[in-house]
Every structure is written in C-alpha cells, then in structure tokens.
Amino acid sequence: MSSQVCIDASVALKLVLDEEDSDKAQALWVSWVVEDIEAIAPCHLAFEVTSVIRHHVYRREISPEAGQLAFEALQAQGIRLVRPAPLHERAWALAQRFNRPTAYDAYYLALAQLAGCEVWTADHRLYHAVAEVLQWVKWLGDYPR
C-alpha cells in the first residue's frame, strides 16, 4: 500500500465543514494519521477550498467566525500541495479520455496516477465517470462509518 493518498476538494471540505459524510471524511482522515499515510493534492486545492468556504460565508450559510475557523482548520490539516512536472499534461489527457467538462478534477486523478496512490472524492459525478476504469479512485460514500 502507498504511503500517500490524494484527496480532492470535496473530501477536504468535509473535514472542516458540517456536511453529509463529514463523519466519514473525519474517520478516514484519522485512519490515515494512524497508518502514517500522507495526504497530497494538486496546488489548486488551496484555491478551491478557500473559495468554497468564502462562498458559504458570503451566502450566510455559515457565520464569518465559522468560516474563519474552517479556513484555519483546513490549513492545519497539513495536506501537502504538489505539482510534479508532467501534471498538466496528464490532467489534460485524463480530462480528454473521460470527456470531463473541465480539467479541475482531472488534476486530482493525474496526481494520484503519478504518485501511484488512491484518490478519494466525495464528487459522485466524477467517481461514476471514471471508477469503472480507474479502480484506484475511491468514493467517500463507500467508506464505512
């Protein structure tokens, strides 16, 4: 088993916001800490999660204080942001192969493929678009509580 796991923004946000399956994301995170598995993500994870948290505050779905706490908690998670040299090309190729409307999600797939590790997502559409072919793509909804 790899000593790394790639997580996408949908899983990262469930670590700090009260959403459906947040309990699963937190249990999974604890299992990785216990097993000394490092969480990695492409660099744009920082932009995605910051934008989503800010959007929740703007729409008054969470208070500014809760948004600040979520932002700080996410920074404290220690997710290592990486950009290996062939990441852009691999993401482009995967986005084309699976006919994805944007390349954002393909970056998570590309990083996991390059790192030789699983990628975990809570994005049901992404999972179903690729899981039959890419068995190392894992859906958070399948993780036991």
Contacts in CASP RR format, 6 or more apart in sequence:
PFRMAT RR
TARGET T0000
AUTHOR 0000-0000-0000
METHOD contacts of the structure
MODEL  1
MSSQVCIDASVALKLVLDEEDSDKAQALWVSWVVEDIEAIAPCHLAFEVT
SVIRHHVYRREISPEAGQLAFEALQAQGIRLVRPAPLHERAWALAQRFNR
PTAYDAYYLALAQLAGCEVWTADHRLYHAVAEVLQWVKWLGDYPR
2 37 0 8 1.000
2 115 0 8 1.000
2 116 0 8 1.000
2 117 0 8 1.000
2 118 0 8 1.000
3 36 0 8 1.000
3 37 0 8 1.000
3 38 0 8 1.000
4 37 0 8 1.000
4 38 0 8 1.000
4 39 0 8 1.000
4 40 0 8 1.000
4 115 0 8 1.000
4 116 0 8 1.000
4 117 0 8 1.000
5 32 0 8 1.000
5 37 0 8 1.000
5 38 0 8 1.000
5 39 0 8 1.000
5 40 0 8 1.000
5 117 0 8 1.000
5 118 0 8 1.000
5 119 0 8 1.000
5 120 0 8 1.000
6 39 0 8 1.000
6 40 0 8 1.000
6 41 0 8 1.000
6 108 0 8 1.000
6 111 0 8 1.000
6 112 0 8 1.000
6 115 0 8 1.000
6 117 0 8 1.000
6 118 0 8 1.000
6 119 0 8 1.000
6 120 0 8 1.000
7 39 0 8 1.000
7 40 0 8 1.000
7 41 0 8 1.000
7 45 0 8 1.000
7 79 0 8 1.000
7 108 0 8 1.000
7 119 0 8 1.000
7 120 0 8 1.000
7 121 0 8 1.000
8 41 0 8 1.000
8 45 0 8 1.000
8 105 0 8 1.000
8 108 0 8 1.000
8 119 0 8 1.000
8 120 0 8 1.000
8 121 0 8 1.000
8 122 0 8 1.000
8 123 0 8 1.000
8 126 0 8 1.000
9 41 0 8 1.000
9 45 0 8 1.000
9 48 0 8 1.000
9 49 0 8 1.000
9 52 0 8 1.000
10 121 0 8 1.000
10 122 0 8 1.000
10 123 0 8 1.000
10 140 0 8 1.000
11 25 0 8 1.000
11 28 0 8 1.000
11 120 0 8 1.000
11 121 0 8 1.000
11 122 0 8 1.000
11 140 0 8 1.000
12 41 0 8 1.000
12 45 0 8 1.000
12 49 0 8 1.000
12 74 0 8 1.000
12 77 0 8 1.000
12 79 0 8 1.000
13 19 0 8 1.000
13 49 0 8 1.000
13 52 0 8 1.000
13 53 0 8 1.000
13 74 0 8 1.000
14 21 0 8 1.000
14 22 0 8 1.000
14 24 0 8 1.000
14 25 0 8 1.000
14 26 0 8 1.000
14 122 0 8 1.000
14 140 0 8 1.000
15 22 0 8 1.000
15 25 0 8 1.000
15 26 0 8 1.000
15 29 0 8 1.000
15 73 0 8 1.000
15 74 0 8 1.000
15 77 0 8 1.000
16 53 0 8 1.000
16 69 0 8 1.000
16 70 0 8 1.000
16 71 0 8 1.000
16 73 0 8 1.000
16 74 0 8 1.000
16 77 0 8 1.000
17 53 0 8 1.000
17 56 0 8 1.000
17 62 0 8 1.000
17 70 0 8 1.000
21 122 0 8 1.000
21 140 0 8 1.000
21 141 0 8 1.000
21 143 0 8 1.000
23 145 0 8 1.000
24 140 0 8 1.000
24 141 0 8 1.000
24 143 0 8 1.000
24 144 0 8 1.000
24 145 0 8 1.000
25 122 0 8 1.000
25 140 0 8 1.000
27 143 0 8 1.000
27 145 0 8 1.000
28 120 0 8 1.000
28 140 0 8 1.000
28 143 0 8 1.000
29 39 0 8 1.000
29 77 0 8 1.000
31 37 0 8 1.000
32 38 0 8 1.000
32 39 0 8 1.000
38 80 0 8 1.000
39 77 0 8 1.000
39 78 0 8 1.000
39 79 0 8 1.000
39 80 0 8 1.000
40 79 0 8 1.000
40 80 0 8 1.000
40 81 0 8 1.000
40 82 0 8 1.000
40 111 0 8 1.000
40 115 0 8 1.000
40 117 0 8 1.000
41 79 0 8 1.000
41 80 0 8 1.000
41 81 0 8 1.000
41 82 0 8 1.000
41 108 0 8 1.000
41 111 0 8 1.000
42 81 0 8 1.000
42 82 0 8 1.000
42 83 0 8 1.000
42 87 0 8 1.000
42 91 0 8 1.000
42 107 0 8 1.000
42 108 0 8 1.000
42 110 0 8 1.000
42 111 0 8 1.000
43 81 0 8 1.000
43 82 0 8 1.000
43 83 0 8 1.000
44 104 0 8 1.000
44 107 0 8 1.000
45 79 0 8 1.000
45 81 0 8 1.000
46 81 0 8 1.000
48 104 0 8 1.000
49 74 0 8 1.000
50 71 0 8 1.000
53 62 0 8 1.000
53 67 0 8 1.000
53 70 0 8 1.000
53 71 0 8 1.000
53 74 0 8 1.000
54 67 0 8 1.000
56 62 0 8 1.000
56 67 0 8 1.000
56 70 0 8 1.000
57 63 0 8 1.000
57 64 0 8 1.000
57 66 0 8 1.000
57 67 0 8 1.000
62 70 0 8 1.000
82 111 0 8 1.000
82 115 0 8 1.000
84 111 0 8 1.000
84 114 0 8 1.000
84 115 0 8 1.000
86 114 0 8 1.000
87 107 0 8 1.000
87 110 0 8 1.000
87 111 0 8 1.000
87 114 0 8 1.000
90 110 0 8 1.000
90 113 0 8 1.000
90 114 0 8 1.000
91 103 0 8 1.000
91 106 0 8 1.000
91 107 0 8 1.000
91 109 0 8 1.000
91 110 0 8 1.000
92 103 0 8 1.000
92 106 0 8 1.000
93 110 0 8 1.000
94 100 0 8 1.000
94 106 0 8 1.000
94 109 0 8 1.000
94 110 0 8 1.000
94 113 0 8 1.000
95 102 0 8 1.000
95 103 0 8 1.000
95 105 0 8 1.000
95 106 0 8 1.000
98 106 0 8 1.000
98 129 0 8 1.000
98 130 0 8 1.000
98 133 0 8 1.000
99 129 0 8 1.000
100 106 0 8 1.000
100 126 0 8 1.000
100 129 0 8 1.000
105 121 0 8 1.000
105 123 0 8 1.000
105 126 0 8 1.000
108 119 0 8 1.000
108 121 0 8 1.000
109 119 0 8 1.000
109 130 0 8 1.000
109 134 0 8 1.000
109 137 0 8 1.000
111 119 0 8 1.000
112 118 0 8 1.000
112 119 0 8 1.000
112 136 0 8 1.000
112 137 0 8 1.000
113 134 0 8 1.000
113 136 0 8 1.000
116 136 0 8 1.000
117 136 0 8 1.000
118 136 0 8 1.000
118 137 0 8 1.000
118 138 0 8 1.000
119 136 0 8 1.000
119 137 0 8 1.000
119 138 0 8 1.000
120 138 0 8 1.000
120 139 0 8 1.000
120 140 0 8 1.000
121 127 0 8 1.000
121 137 0 8 1.000
121 138 0 8 1.000
121 139 0 8 1.000
121 140 0 8 1.000
122 139 0 8 1.000
122 140 0 8 1.000
122 141 0 8 1.000
124 139 0 8 1.000
126 137 0 8 1.000
127 137 0 8 1.000
127 138 0 8 1.000
127 139 0 8 1.000
130 137 0 8 1.000
131 137 0 8 1.000
131 139 0 8 1.000
END
